[in-house]
Amino acid sequence: MSIFGFFRRPVFTLEYWMDDGWYVGRLREVPGVFSQGQTPEELLENIEDAYRLMVEEADECTPVKPFETKKVSLAI
């Protein structure tokens, strides 16, 4: 078994609907990841590709200079 067999694949909620004969969907937990397909299976393939591209782009955009983080509590 490869080392990749030990990693769990992320699980997201796919929300989808019909629009003009196409299955259109988005990942609820990942803003901005939308796609479409002619079948539910094609939609799933396309949404996986969209997510993969988003992750790859985020890796490329990682700032060279380290940044600070801070946990905050918001009163809403």
Secondary structure, 3 states (H helix, E strand, C coil): CCHHHHCCCCCCCEEEEEECCEEEEEECCCCCCEEEECCHHHHHHHHHHHHHHHHHHHHHCCCCCCCCCCCCCCCC
